Amino acid sequence: MGKGKSDDREIWLLCGAMSFCCLIVILMLALLAYGIAKIVMGSVYLHDCSIERFIPIYLIVSGVAPIVFGGFGRRDDDEPNLSGNFCGVLGILFNVAWLICGSVWVYPNYGKLNDVDFTTCSSNKTTECLDEICDKDLMKFAISAVTIDWVFIGFWIVVIGYQLRKLTCQLIRK
């Protein structure tokens, strides 16, 4: 009778491990789809945003950068991979700097386009108007992408801080 309880526990552990693996795969696929969506939106509207021409470029680069830098932190064995870790840190710093640039380009212009007094210049309206425009769908996607990226950066800061705290506590105990 004691053996049945042990088998049940092993089954639950196996189910938990399989669920965790499935969750990781789904998360990775969602992040890949998110990066591809940024690349597609930036490419489609590459020349359709005269209010700030860097917004589509921001989307393209922010979609490509995690894919490019994503493989640098891997290890094949137990030896430290210093060059891979250096490139991984460089990739994170690049992504943070690029996100700051994207925020500077997207947030103020989103405010301009969504201002209640916003009107485009035309032949009969030449004062108190903006001659520069940007597709509203692109701007909505860009503002969402920048906000989601800030949430991810915040999450990674918490995770890295926790890992550094854990490492520090282990070093102090030794």
Chimera marker file (.cmm) of the C-alpha trace (Angstrom):
<marker_set name="trace">
<marker id="1" x="0.000" y="0.000" z="0.000" r="1" g="1" b="0" radius="0.5"/>
<marker id="2" x="2.937" y="2.335" z="0.651" r="1" g="1" b="0" radius="0.5"/>
<marker id="3" x="4.252" y="1.736" z="-2.857" r="1" g="1" b="0" radius="0.5"/>
<marker id="4" x="1.056" y="3.113" z="-4.450" r="1" g="1" b="0" radius="0.5"/>
<marker id="5" x="1.540" y="6.472" z="-2.718" r="1" g="1" b="0" radius="0.5"/>
<marker id="6" x="5.090" y="6.692" z="-4.065" r="1" g="1" b="0" radius="0.5"/>
<marker id="7" x="3.888" y="5.914" z="-7.605" r="1" g="1" b="0" radius="0.5"/>
<marker id="8" x="1.207" y="8.612" z="-7.330" r="1" g="1" b="0" radius="0.5"/>
<marker id="9" x="3.795" y="11.143" z="-6.236" r="1" g="1" b="0" radius="0.5"/>
<marker id="10" x="6.076" y="10.265" z="-9.144" r="1" g="1" b="0" radius="0.5"/>
<marker id="11" x="3.175" y="10.623" z="-11.582" r="1" g="1" b="0" radius="0.5"/>
<marker id="12" x="2.350" y="14.077" z="-10.195" r="1" g="1" b="0" radius="0.5"/>
<marker id="13" x="5.998" y="15.125" z="-10.422" r="1" g="1" b="0" radius="0.5"/>
<marker id="14" x="6.153" y="13.892" z="-14.011" r="1" g="1" b="0" radius="0.5"/>
<marker id="15" x="2.938" y="15.748" z="-14.890" r="1" g="1" b="0" radius="0.5"/>
<marker id="16" x="4.310" y="18.910" z="-13.286" r="1" g="1" b="0" radius="0.5"/>
<marker id="17" x="7.580" y="18.642" z="-15.195" r="1" g="1" b="0" radius="0.5"/>
<marker id="18" x="5.763" y="18.038" z="-18.478" r="1" g="1" b="0" radius="0.5"/>
<marker id="19" x="3.446" y="21.000" z="-17.836" r="1" g="1" b="0" radius="0.5"/>
<marker id="20" x="6.427" y="23.223" z="-17.079" r="1" g="1" b="0" radius="0.5"/>
<marker id="21" x="8.165" y="22.134" z="-20.306" r="1" g="1" b="0" radius="0.5"/>
<marker id="22" x="5.005" y="22.799" z="-22.324" r="1" g="1" b="0" radius="0.5"/>
<marker id="23" x="4.683" y="26.228" z="-20.731" r="1" g="1" b="0" radius="0.5"/>
<marker id="24" x="8.282" y="27.090" z="-21.628" r="1" g="1" b="0" radius="0.5"/>
<marker id="25" x="7.774" y="25.951" z="-25.240" r="1" g="1" b="0" radius="0.5"/>
<marker id="26" x="4.569" y="27.997" z="-25.543" r="1" g="1" b="0" radius="0.5"/>
<marker id="27" x="6.302" y="31.048" z="-24.037" r="1" g="1" b="0" radius="0.5"/>
<marker id="28" x="9.246" y="30.726" z="-26.447" r="1" g="1" b="0" radius="0.5"/>
<marker id="29" x="6.904" y="30.383" z="-29.436" r="1" g="1" b="0" radius="0.5"/>
<marker id="30" x="4.896" y="33.411" z="-28.277" r="1" g="1" b="0" radius="0.5"/>
<marker id="31" x="8.072" y="35.486" z="-27.916" r="1" g="1" b="0" radius="0.5"/>
<marker id="32" x="9.209" y="34.412" z="-31.382" r="1" g="1" b="0" radius="0.5"/>
<marker id="33" x="5.805" y="35.354" z="-32.831" r="1" g="1" b="0" radius="0.5"/>
<marker id="34" x="6.004" y="38.709" z="-31.001" r="1" g="1" b="0" radius="0.5"/>
<marker id="35" x="9.418" y="39.410" z="-32.557" r="1" g="1" b="0" radius="0.5"/>
<marker id="36" x="8.169" y="38.427" z="-36.012" r="1" g="1" b="0" radius="0.5"/>
<marker id="37" x="5.110" y="40.676" z="-35.579" r="1" g="1" b="0" radius="0.5"/>
<marker id="38" x="7.400" y="43.620" z="-34.775" r="1" g="1" b="0" radius="0.5"/>
<marker id="39" x="9.512" y="42.911" z="-37.852" r="1" g="1" b="0" radius="0.5"/>
<marker id="40" x="6.426" y="42.656" z="-40.082" r="1" g="1" b="0" radius="0.5"/>
<marker id="41" x="4.773" y="45.834" z="-38.747" r="1" g="1" b="0" radius="0.5"/>
<marker id="42" x="7.994" y="47.791" z="-39.072" r="1" g="1" b="0" radius="0.5"/>
<marker id="43" x="8.548" y="46.509" z="-42.616" r="1" g="1" b="0" radius="0.5"/>
<marker id="44" x="4.993" y="47.151" z="-43.793" r="1" g="1" b="0" radius="0.5"/>
<marker id="45" x="4.969" y="50.752" z="-42.521" r="1" g="1" b="0" radius="0.5"/>
<marker id="46" x="8.665" y="51.489" z="-43.145" r="1" g="1" b="0" radius="0.5"/>
<marker id="47" x="7.962" y="54.575" z="-45.292" r="1" g="1" b="0" radius="0.5"/>
<marker id="48" x="4.559" y="55.529" z="-43.850" r="1" g="1" b="0" radius="0.5"/>
<marker id="49" x="5.527" y="57.399" z="-40.708" r="1" g="1" b="0" radius="0.5"/>
<marker id="50" x="6.750" y="60.892" z="-41.476" r="1" g="1" b="0" radius="0.5"/>
<marker id="51" x="6.202" y="62.164" z="-37.928" r="1" g="1" b="0" radius="0.5"/>
<marker id="52" x="9.156" y="59.990" z="-36.788" r="1" g="1" b="0" radius="0.5"/>
<marker id="53" x="10.875" y="57.872" z="-39.392" r="1" g="1" b="0" radius="0.5"/>
<marker id="54" x="12.705" y="55.809" z="-36.740" r="1" g="1" b="0" radius="0.5"/>
<marker id="55" x="9.554" y="54.187" z="-35.317" r="1" g="1" b="0" radius="0.5"/>
<marker id="56" x="9.330" y="51.447" z="-37.983" r="1" g="1" b="0" radius="0.5"/>
<marker id="57" x="13.110" y="50.991" z="-37.817" r="1" g="1" b="0" radius="0.5"/>
<marker id="58" x="12.838" y="50.652" z="-34.036" r="1" g="1" b="0" radius="0.5"/>
<marker id="59" x="10.255" y="47.879" z="-34.460" r="1" g="1" b="0" radius="0.5"/>
<marker id="60" x="12.378" y="45.984" z="-37.001" r="1" g="1" b="0" radius="0.5"/>
<marker id="61" x="15.573" y="46.140" z="-34.926" r="1" g="1" b="0" radius="0.5"/>
<marker id="62" x="13.786" y="45.310" z="-31.660" r="1" g="1" b="0" radius="0.5"/>
<marker id="63" x="12.284" y="42.273" z="-33.367" r="1" g="1" b="0" radius="0.5"/>
<marker id="64" x="15.593" y="41.059" z="-34.807" r="1" g="1" b="0" radius="0.5"/>
<marker id="65" x="17.932" y="41.786" z="-31.853" r="1" g="1" b="0" radius="0.5"/>
<marker id="66" x="16.601" y="39.147" z="-29.399" r="1" g="1" b="0" radius="0.5"/>
<marker id="67" x="16.754" y="36.515" z="-32.129" r="1" g="1" b="0" radius="0.5"/>
<marker id="68" x="20.361" y="37.443" z="-32.928" r="1" g="1" b="0" radius="0.5"/>
<marker id="69" x="21.547" y="37.781" z="-29.317" r="1" g="1" b="0" radius="0.5"/>
<marker id="70" x="19.430" y="34.901" z="-27.989" r="1" g="1" b="0" radius="0.5"/>
<marker id="71" x="21.910" y="32.094" z="-28.587" r="1" g="1" b="0" radius="0.5"/>
<marker id="72" x="24.982" y="33.670" z="-27.004" r="1" g="1" b="0" radius="0.5"/>
<marker id="73" x="24.439" y="32.560" z="-23.414" r="1" g="1" b="0" radius="0.5"/>
<marker id="74" x="24.283" y="28.792" z="-24.098" r="1" g="1" b="0" radius="0.5"/>
<marker id="75" x="26.764" y="26.314" z="-22.689" r="1" g="1" b="0" radius="0.5"/>
<marker id="76" x="27.554" y="22.871" z="-24.054" r="1" g="1" b="0" radius="0.5"/>
<marker id="77" x="29.417" y="21.655" z="-20.994" r="1" g="1" b="0" radius="0.5"/>
<marker id="78" x="30.232" y="22.661" z="-17.430" r="1" g="1" b="0" radius="0.5"/>
<marker id="79" x="33.005" y="25.062" z="-18.417" r="1" g="1" b="0" radius="0.5"/>
<marker id="80" x="32.226" y="28.776" z="-18.152" r="1" g="1" b="0" radius="0.5"/>
<marker id="81" x="31.457" y="30.397" z="-21.491" r="1" g="1" b="0" radius="0.5"/>
<marker id="82" x="32.972" y="33.850" z="-20.914" r="1" g="1" b="0" radius="0.5"/>
<marker id="83" x="32.700" y="35.040" z="-24.510" r="1" g="1" b="0" radius="0.5"/>
<marker id="84" x="29.087" y="33.868" z="-24.689" r="1" g="1" b="0" radius="0.5"/>
<marker id="85" x="28.261" y="35.544" z="-21.397" r="1" g="1" b="0" radius="0.5"/>
<marker id="86" x="29.958" y="38.760" z="-22.541" r="1" g="1" b="0" radius="0.5"/>
<marker id="87" x="27.937" y="38.759" z="-25.767" r="1" g="1" b="0" radius="0.5"/>
<marker id="88" x="24.766" y="38.016" z="-23.781" r="1" g="1" b="0" radius="0.5"/>
<marker id="89" x="25.389" y="40.988" z="-21.482" r="1" g="1" b="0" radius="0.5"/>
<marker id="90" x="26.206" y="43.120" z="-24.509" r="1" g="1" b="0" radius="0.5"/>
<marker id="91" x="22.908" y="42.023" z="-26.081" r="1" g="1" b="0" radius="0.5"/>
<marker id="92" x="20.946" y="42.939" z="-22.953" r="1" g="1" b="0" radius="0.5"/>
<marker id="93" x="22.621" y="46.359" z="-22.785" r="1" g="1" b="0" radius="0.5"/>
<marker id="94" x="21.892" y="46.931" z="-26.474" r="1" g="1" b="0" radius="0.5"/>
<marker id="95" x="18.232" y="45.972" z="-25.997" r="1" g="1" b="0" radius="0.5"/>
<marker id="96" x="17.861" y="48.328" z="-23.018" r="1" g="1" b="0" radius="0.5"/>
<marker id="97" x="19.515" y="51.212" z="-24.891" r="1" g="1" b="0" radius="0.5"/>
<marker id="98" x="17.381" y="50.515" z="-27.974" r="1" g="1" b="0" radius="0.5"/>
<marker id="99" x="14.249" y="50.402" z="-25.815" r="1" g="1" b="0" radius="0.5"/>
<marker id="100" x="15.111" y="53.804" z="-24.368" r="1" g="1" b="0" radius="0.5"/>
<marker id="101" x="15.505" y="55.154" z="-27.910" r="1" g="1" b="0" radius="0.5"/>
<marker id="102" x="12.192" y="53.587" z="-28.916" r="1" g="1" b="0" radius="0.5"/>
<marker id="103" x="10.484" y="55.171" z="-25.922" r="1" g="1" b="0" radius="0.5"/>
<marker id="104" x="11.857" y="58.587" z="-26.884" r="1" g="1" b="0" radius="0.5"/>
<marker id="105" x="10.568" y="58.146" z="-30.448" r="1" g="1" b="0" radius="0.5"/>
<marker id="106" x="7.204" y="56.532" z="-29.737" r="1" g="1" b="0" radius="0.5"/>
<marker id="107" x="5.678" y="58.035" z="-26.583" r="1" g="1" b="0" radius="0.5"/>
<marker id="108" x="5.782" y="61.771" z="-27.515" r="1" g="1" b="0" radius="0.5"/>
<marker id="109" x="4.561" y="61.150" z="-31.059" r="1" g="1" b="0" radius="0.5"/>
<marker id="110" x="1.745" y="58.889" z="-29.880" r="1" g="1" b="0" radius="0.5"/>
<marker id="111" x="0.612" y="61.770" z="-27.694" r="1" g="1" b="0" radius="0.5"/>
<marker id="112" x="0.699" y="64.167" z="-30.643" r="1" g="1" b="0" radius="0.5"/>
<marker id="113" x="-1.355" y="61.872" z="-32.879" r="1" g="1" b="0" radius="0.5"/>
<marker id="114" x="-3.946" y="61.171" z="-30.188" r="1" g="1" b="0" radius="0.5"/>
<marker id="115" x="-4.310" y="64.787" z="-29.149" r="1" g="1" b="0" radius="0.5"/>
<marker id="116" x="-7.920" y="65.950" z="-29.471" r="1" g="1" b="0" radius="0.5"/>
<marker id="117" x="-6.811" y="69.046" z="-31.341" r="1" g="1" b="0" radius="0.5"/>
<marker id="118" x="-4.764" y="67.034" z="-33.876" r="1" g="1" b="0" radius="0.5"/>
<marker id="119" x="-5.566" y="67.904" z="-37.466" r="1" g="1" b="0" radius="0.5"/>
<marker id="120" x="-3.563" y="67.223" z="-40.571" r="1" g="1" b="0" radius="0.5"/>
<marker id="121" x="-2.639" y="70.084" z="-42.807" r="1" g="1" b="0" radius="0.5"/>
<marker id="122" x="-4.590" y="70.428" z="-46.025" r="1" g="1" b="0" radius="0.5"/>
<marker id="123" x="-5.115" y="73.027" z="-48.724" r="1" g="1" b="0" radius="0.5"/>
<marker id="124" x="-7.683" y="74.937" z="-46.657" r="1" g="1" b="0" radius="0.5"/>
<marker id="125" x="-6.085" y="74.351" z="-43.199" r="1" g="1" b="0" radius="0.5"/>
<marker id="126" x="-2.488" y="75.525" z="-42.810" r="1" g="1" b="0" radius="0.5"/>
<marker id="127" x="-2.282" y="76.838" z="-39.246" r="1" g="1" b="0" radius="0.5"/>
<marker id="128" x="-2.391" y="74.833" z="-36.018" r="1" g="1" b="0" radius="0.5"/>
<marker id="129" x="-1.989" y="71.566" z="-37.899" r="1" g="1" b="0" radius="0.5"/>
<marker id="130" x="0.617" y="68.865" z="-38.290" r="1" g="1" b="0" radius="0.5"/>
<marker id="131" x="1.925" y="68.136" z="-41.752" r="1" g="1" b="0" radius="0.5"/>
<marker id="132" x="3.596" y="65.007" z="-40.492" r="1" g="1" b="0" radius="0.5"/>
<marker id="133" x="1.480" y="61.922" z="-39.940" r="1" g="1" b="0" radius="0.5"/>
<marker id="134" x="1.901" y="58.286" z="-39.043" r="1" g="1" b="0" radius="0.5"/>
<marker id="135" x="-0.418" y="55.336" z="-39.468" r="1" g="1" b="0" radius="0.5"/>
<marker id="136" x="-2.558" y="54.921" z="-36.336" r="1" g="1" b="0" radius="0.5"/>
<marker id="137" x="-2.274" y="51.116" z="-36.406" r="1" g="1" b="0" radius="0.5"/>
<marker id="138" x="1.518" y="51.385" z="-36.460" r="1" g="1" b="0" radius="0.5"/>
<marker id="139" x="1.481" y="53.842" z="-33.561" r="1" g="1" b="0" radius="0.5"/>
<marker id="140" x="-0.874" y="51.670" z="-31.493" r="1" g="1" b="0" radius="0.5"/>
<marker id="141" x="1.321" y="48.639" z="-32.132" r="1" g="1" b="0" radius="0.5"/>
<marker id="142" x="4.502" y="50.601" z="-31.385" r="1" g="1" b="0" radius="0.5"/>
<marker id="143" x="3.176" y="51.997" z="-28.094" r="1" g="1" b="0" radius="0.5"/>
<marker id="144" x="2.048" y="48.516" z="-27.083" r="1" g="1" b="0" radius="0.5"/>
<marker id="145" x="5.404" y="46.996" z="-28.066" r="1" g="1" b="0" radius="0.5"/>
<marker id="146" x="7.400" y="49.583" z="-26.113" r="1" g="1" b="0" radius="0.5"/>
<marker id="147" x="5.196" y="49.120" z="-23.039" r="1" g="1" b="0" radius="0.5"/>
<marker id="148" x="5.407" y="45.307" z="-23.222" r="1" g="1" b="0" radius="0.5"/>
<marker id="149" x="9.185" y="45.533" z="-23.646" r="1" g="1" b="0" radius="0.5"/>
<marker id="150" x="9.446" y="47.707" z="-20.515" r="1" g="1" b="0" radius="0.5"/>
<marker id="151" x="7.451" y="45.091" z="-18.608" r="1" g="1" b="0" radius="0.5"/>
<marker id="152" x="9.883" y="42.390" z="-19.813" r="1" g="1" b="0" radius="0.5"/>
<marker id="153" x="12.876" y="44.537" z="-18.815" r="1" g="1" b="0" radius="0.5"/>
<marker id="154" x="11.359" y="45.025" z="-15.359" r="1" g="1" b="0" radius="0.5"/>
<marker id="155" x="10.811" y="41.281" z="-15.047" r="1" g="1" b="0" radius="0.5"/>
<marker id="156" x="14.421" y="40.528" z="-16.030" r="1" g="1" b="0" radius="0.5"/>
<marker id="157" x="15.737" y="43.121" z="-13.573" r="1" g="1" b="0" radius="0.5"/>
<marker id="158" x="13.828" y="41.368" z="-10.779" r="1" g="1" b="0" radius="0.5"/>
<marker id="159" x="15.078" y="37.920" z="-11.887" r="1" g="1" b="0" radius="0.5"/>
<marker id="160" x="18.696" y="39.064" z="-12.208" r="1" g="1" b="0" radius="0.5"/>
<marker id="161" x="18.499" y="40.882" z="-8.862" r="1" g="1" b="0" radius="0.5"/>
<marker id="162" x="17.168" y="37.740" z="-7.204" r="1" g="1" b="0" radius="0.5"/>
<marker id="163" x="19.948" y="35.635" z="-8.739" r="1" g="1" b="0" radius="0.5"/>
<marker id="164" x="22.618" y="38.125" z="-7.634" r="1" g="1" b="0" radius="0.5"/>
<marker id="165" x="21.183" y="38.159" z="-4.114" r="1" g="1" b="0" radius="0.5"/>
<marker id="166" x="21.169" y="34.362" z="-4.045" r="1" g="1" b="0" radius="0.5"/>
<marker id="167" x="24.768" y="34.226" z="-5.324" r="1" g="1" b="0" radius="0.5"/>
<marker id="168" x="25.873" y="36.830" z="-2.772" r="1" g="1" b="0" radius="0.5"/>
<marker id="169" x="24.283" y="34.878" z="0.090" r="1" g="1" b="0" radius="0.5"/>
<marker id="170" x="26.028" y="31.692" z="-1.081" r="1" g="1" b="0" radius="0.5"/>
<marker id="171" x="29.399" y="33.447" z="-1.234" r="1" g="1" b="0" radius="0.5"/>
<marker id="172" x="28.928" y="34.935" z="2.248" r="1" g="1" b="0" radius="0.5"/>
<marker id="173" x="28.120" y="31.520" z="3.725" r="1" g="1" b="0" radius="0.5"/>
<marker id="174" x="31.347" y="30.034" z="2.340" r="1" g="1" b="0" radius="0.5"/>
<link id1="1" id2="2" r="1" g="1" b="0" radius="0.2"/>
<link id1="2" id2="3" r="1" g="1" b="0" radius="0.2"/>
<link id1="3" id2="4" r="1" g="1" b="0" radius="0.2"/>
<link id1="4" id2="5" r="1" g="1" b="0" radius="0.2"/>
<link id1="5" id2="6" r="1" g="1" b="0" radius="0.2"/>
<link id1="6" id2="7" r="1" g="1" b="0" radius="0.2"/>
<link id1="7" id2="8" r="1" g="1" b="0" radius="0.2"/>
<link id1="8" id2="9" r="1" g="1" b="0" radius="0.2"/>
<link id1="9" id2="10" r="1" g="1" b="0" radius="0.2"/>
<link id1="10" id2="11" r="1" g="1" b="0" radius="0.2"/>
<link id1="11" id2="12" r="1" g="1" b="0" radius="0.2"/>
<link id1="12" id2="13" r="1" g="1" b="0" radius="0.2"/>
<link id1="13" id2="14" r="1" g="1" b="0" radius="0.2"/>
<link id1="14" id2="15" r="1" g="1" b="0" radius="0.2"/>
<link id1="15" id2="16" r="1" g="1" b="0" radius="0.2"/>
<link id1="16" id2="17" r="1" g="1" b="0" radius="0.2"/>
<link id1="17" id2="18" r="1" g="1" b="0" radius="0.2"/>
<link id1="18" id2="19" r="1" g="1" b="0" radius="0.2"/>
<link id1="19" id2="20" r="1" g="1" b="0" radius="0.2"/>
<link id1="20" id2="21" r="1" g="1" b="0" radius="0.2"/>
<link id1="21" id2="22" r="1" g="1" b="0" radius="0.2"/>
<link id1="22" id2="23" r="1" g="1" b="0" radius="0.2"/>
<link id1="23" id2="24" r="1" g="1" b="0" radius="0.2"/>
<link id1="24" id2="25" r="1" g="1" b="0" radius="0.2"/>
<link id1="25" id2="26" r="1" g="1" b="0" radius="0.2"/>
<link id1="26" id2="27" r="1" g="1" b="0" radius="0.2"/>
<link id1="27" id2="28" r="1" g="1" b="0" radius="0.2"/>
<link id1="28" id2="29" r="1" g="1" b="0" radius="0.2"/>
<link id1="29" id2="30" r="1" g="1" b="0" radius="0.2"/>
<link id1="30" id2="31" r="1" g="1" b="0" radius="0.2"/>
<link id1="31" id2="32" r="1" g="1" b="0" radius="0.2"/>
<link id1="32" id2="33" r="1" g="1" b="0" radius="0.2"/>
<link id1="33" id2="34" r="1" g="1" b="0" radius="0.2"/>
<link id1="34" id2="35" r="1" g="1" b="0" radius="0.2"/>
<link id1="35" id2="36" r="1" g="1" b="0" radius="0.2"/>
<link id1="36" id2="37" r="1" g="1" b="0" radius="0.2"/>
<link id1="37" id2="38" r="1" g="1" b="0" radius="0.2"/>
<link id1="38" id2="39" r="1" g="1" b="0" radius="0.2"/>
<link id1="39" id2="40" r="1" g="1" b="0" radius="0.2"/>
<link id1="40" id2="41" r="1" g="1" b="0" radius="0.2"/>
<link id1="41" id2="42" r="1" g="1" b="0" radius="0.2"/>
<link id1="42" id2="43" r="1" g="1" b="0" radius="0.2"/>
<link id1="43" id2="44" r="1" g="1" b="0" radius="0.2"/>
<link id1="44" id2="45" r="1" g="1" b="0" radius="0.2"/>
<link id1="45" id2="46" r="1" g="1" b="0" radius="0.2"/>
<link id1="46" id2="47" r="1" g="1" b="0" radius="0.2"/>
<link id1="47" id2="48" r="1" g="1" b="0" radius="0.2"/>
<link id1="48" id2="49" r="1" g="1" b="0" radius="0.2"/>
<link id1="49" id2="50" r="1" g="1" b="0" radius="0.2"/>
<link id1="50" id2="51" r="1" g="1" b="0" radius="0.2"/>
<link id1="51" id2="52" r="1" g="1" b="0" radius="0.2"/>
<link id1="52" id2="53" r="1" g="1" b="0" radius="0.2"/>
<link id1="53" id2="54" r="1" g="1" b="0" radius="0.2"/>
<link id1="54" id2="55" r="1" g="1" b="0" radius="0.2"/>
<link id1="55" id2="56" r="1" g="1" b="0" radius="0.2"/>
<link id1="56" id2="57" r="1" g="1" b="0" radius="0.2"/>
<link id1="57" id2="58" r="1" g="1" b="0" radius="0.2"/>
<link id1="58" id2="59" r="1" g="1" b="0" radius="0.2"/>
<link id1="59" id2="60" r="1" g="1" b="0" radius="0.2"/>
<link id1="60" id2="61" r="1" g="1" b="0" radius="0.2"/>
<link id1="61" id2="62" r="1" g="1" b="0" radius="0.2"/>
<link id1="62" id2="63" r="1" g="1" b="0" radius="0.2"/>
<link id1="63" id2="64" r="1" g="1" b="0" radius="0.2"/>
<link id1="64" id2="65" r="1" g="1" b="0" radius="0.2"/>
<link id1="65" id2="66" r="1" g="1" b="0" radius="0.2"/>
<link id1="66" id2="67" r="1" g="1" b="0" radius="0.2"/>
<link id1="67" id2="68" r="1" g="1" b="0" radius="0.2"/>
<link id1="68" id2="69" r="1" g="1" b="0" radius="0.2"/>
<link id1="69" id2="70" r="1" g="1" b="0" radius="0.2"/>
<link id1="70" id2="71" r="1" g="1" b="0" radius="0.2"/>
<link id1="71" id2="72" r="1" g="1" b="0" radius="0.2"/>
<link id1="72" id2="73" r="1" g="1" b="0" radius="0.2"/>
<link id1="73" id2="74" r="1" g="1" b="0" radius="0.2"/>
<link id1="74" id2="75" r="1" g="1" b="0" radius="0.2"/>
<link id1="75" id2="76" r="1" g="1" b="0" radius="0.2"/>
<link id1="76" id2="77" r="1" g="1" b="0" radius="0.2"/>
<link id1="77" id2="78" r="1" g="1" b="0" radius="0.2"/>
<link id1="78" id2="79" r="1" g="1" b="0" radius="0.2"/>
<link id1="79" id2="80" r="1" g="1" b="0" radius="0.2"/>
<link id1="80" id2="81" r="1" g="1" b="0" radius="0.2"/>
<link id1="81" id2="82" r="1" g="1" b="0" radius="0.2"/>
<link id1="82" id2="83" r="1" g="1" b="0" radius="0.2"/>
<link id1="83" id2="84" r="1" g="1" b="0" radius="0.2"/>
<link id1="84" id2="85" r="1" g="1" b="0" radius="0.2"/>
<link id1="85" id2="86" r="1" g="1" b="0" radius="0.2"/>
<link id1="86" id2="87" r="1" g="1" b="0" radius="0.2"/>
<link id1="87" id2="88" r="1" g="1" b="0" radius="0.2"/>
<link id1="88" id2="89" r="1" g="1" b="0" radius="0.2"/>
<link id1="89" id2="90" r="1" g="1" b="0" radius="0.2"/>
<link id1="90" id2="91" r="1" g="1" b="0" radius="0.2"/>
<link id1="91" id2="92" r="1" g="1" b="0" radius="0.2"/>
<link id1="92" id2="93" r="1" g="1" b="0" radius="0.2"/>
<link id1="93" id2="94" r="1" g="1" b="0" radius="0.2"/>
<link id1="94" id2="95" r="1" g="1" b="0" radius="0.2"/>
<link id1="95" id2="96" r="1" g="1" b="0" radius="0.2"/>
<link id1="96" id2="97" r="1" g="1" b="0" radius="0.2"/>
<link id1="97" id2="98" r="1" g="1" b="0" radius="0.2"/>
<link id1="98" id2="99" r="1" g="1" b="0" radius="0.2"/>
<link id1="99" id2="100" r="1" g="1" b="0" radius="0.2"/>
<link id1="100" id2="101" r="1" g="1" b="0" radius="0.2"/>
<link id1="101" id2="102" r="1" g="1" b="0" radius="0.2"/>
<link id1="102" id2="103" r="1" g="1" b="0" radius="0.2"/>
<link id1="103" id2="104" r="1" g="1" b="0" radius="0.2"/>
<link id1="104" id2="105" r="1" g="1" b="0" radius="0.2"/>
<link id1="105" id2="106" r="1" g="1" b="0" radius="0.2"/>
<link id1="106" id2="107" r="1" g="1" b="0" radius="0.2"/>
<link id1="107" id2="108" r="1" g="1" b="0" radius="0.2"/>
<link id1="108" id2="109" r="1" g="1" b="0" radius="0.2"/>
<link id1="109" id2="110" r="1" g="1" b="0" radius="0.2"/>
<link id1="110" id2="111" r="1" g="1" b="0" radius="0.2"/>
<link id1="111" id2="112" r="1" g="1" b="0" radius="0.2"/>
<link id1="112" id2="113" r="1" g="1" b="0" radius="0.2"/>
<link id1="113" id2="114" r="1" g="1" b="0" radius="0.2"/>
<link id1="114" id2="115" r="1" g="1" b="0" radius="0.2"/>
<link id1="115" id2="116" r="1" g="1" b="0" radius="0.2"/>
<link id1="116" id2="117" r="1" g="1" b="0" radius="0.2"/>
<link id1="117" id2="118" r="1" g="1" b="0" radius="0.2"/>
<link id1="118" id2="119" r="1" g="1" b="0" radius="0.2"/>
<link id1="119" id2="120" r="1" g="1" b="0" radius="0.2"/>
<link id1="120" id2="121" r="1" g="1" b="0" radius="0.2"/>
<link id1="121" id2="122" r="1" g="1" b="0" radius="0.2"/>
<link id1="122" id2="123" r="1" g="1" b="0" radius="0.2"/>
<link id1="123" id2="124" r="1" g="1" b="0" radius="0.2"/>
<link id1="124" id2="125" r="1" g="1" b="0" radius="0.2"/>
<link id1="125" id2="126" r="1" g="1" b="0" radius="0.2"/>
<link id1="126" id2="127" r="1" g="1" b="0" radius="0.2"/>
<link id1="127" id2="128" r="1" g="1" b="0" radius="0.2"/>
<link id1="128" id2="129" r="1" g="1" b="0" radius="0.2"/>
<link id1="129" id2="130" r="1" g="1" b="0" radius="0.2"/>
<link id1="130" id2="131" r="1" g="1" b="0" radius="0.2"/>
<link id1="131" id2="132" r="1" g="1" b="0" radius="0.2"/>
<link id1="132" id2="133" r="1" g="1" b="0" radius="0.2"/>
<link id1="133" id2="134" r="1" g="1" b="0" radius="0.2"/>
<link id1="134" id2="135" r="1" g="1" b="0" radius="0.2"/>
<link id1="135" id2="136" r="1" g="1" b="0" radius="0.2"/>
<link id1="136" id2="137" r="1" g="1" b="0" radius="0.2"/>
<link id1="137" id2="138" r="1" g="1" b="0" radius="0.2"/>
<link id1="138" id2="139" r="1" g="1" b="0" radius="0.2"/>
<link id1="139" id2="140" r="1" g="1" b="0" radius="0.2"/>
<link id1="140" id2="141" r="1" g="1" b="0" radius="0.2"/>
<link id1="141" id2="142" r="1" g="1" b="0" radius="0.2"/>
<link id1="142" id2="143" r="1" g="1" b="0" radius="0.2"/>
<link id1="143" id2="144" r="1" g="1" b="0" radius="0.2"/>
<link id1="144" id2="145" r="1" g="1" b="0" radius="0.2"/>
<link id1="145" id2="146" r="1" g="1" b="0" radius="0.2"/>
<link id1="146" id2="147" r="1" g="1" b="0" radius="0.2"/>
<link id1="147" id2="148" r="1" g="1" b="0" radius="0.2"/>
<link id1="148" id2="149" r="1" g="1" b="0" radius="0.2"/>
<link id1="149" id2="150" r="1" g="1" b="0" radius="0.2"/>
<link id1="150" id2="151" r="1" g="1" b="0" radius="0.2"/>
<link id1="151" id2="152" r="1" g="1" b="0" radius="0.2"/>
<link id1="152" id2="153" r="1" g="1" b="0" radius="0.2"/>
<link id1="153" id2="154" r="1" g="1" b="0" radius="0.2"/>
<link id1="154" id2="155" r="1" g="1" b="0" radius="0.2"/>
<link id1="155" id2="156" r="1" g="1" b="0" radius="0.2"/>
<link id1="156" id2="157" r="1" g="1" b="0" radius="0.2"/>
<link id1="157" id2="158" r="1" g="1" b="0" radius="0.2"/>
<link id1="158" id2="159" r="1" g="1" b="0" radius="0.2"/>
<link id1="159" id2="160" r="1" g="1" b="0" radius="0.2"/>
<link id1="160" id2="161" r="1" g="1" b="0" radius="0.2"/>
<link id1="161" id2="162" r="1" g="1" b="0" radius="0.2"/>
<link id1="162" id2="163" r="1" g="1" b="0" radius="0.2"/>
<link id1="163" id2="164" r="1" g="1" b="0" radius="0.2"/>
<link id1="164" id2="165" r="1" g="1" b="0" radius="0.2"/>
<link id1="165" id2="166" r="1" g="1" b="0" radius="0.2"/>
<link id1="166" id2="167" r="1" g="1" b="0" radius="0.2"/>
<link id1="167" id2="168" r="1" g="1" b="0" radius="0.2"/>
<link id1="168" id2="169" r="1" g="1" b="0" radius="0.2"/>
<link id1="169" id2="170" r="1" g="1" b="0" radius="0.2"/>
<link id1="170" id2="171" r="1" g="1" b="0" radius="0.2"/>
<link id1="171" id2="172" r="1" g="1" b="0" radius="0.2"/>
<link id1="172" id2="173" r="1" g="1" b="0" radius="0.2"/>
<link id1="173" id2="174" r="1" g="1" b="0" radius="0.2"/>
</marker_set>
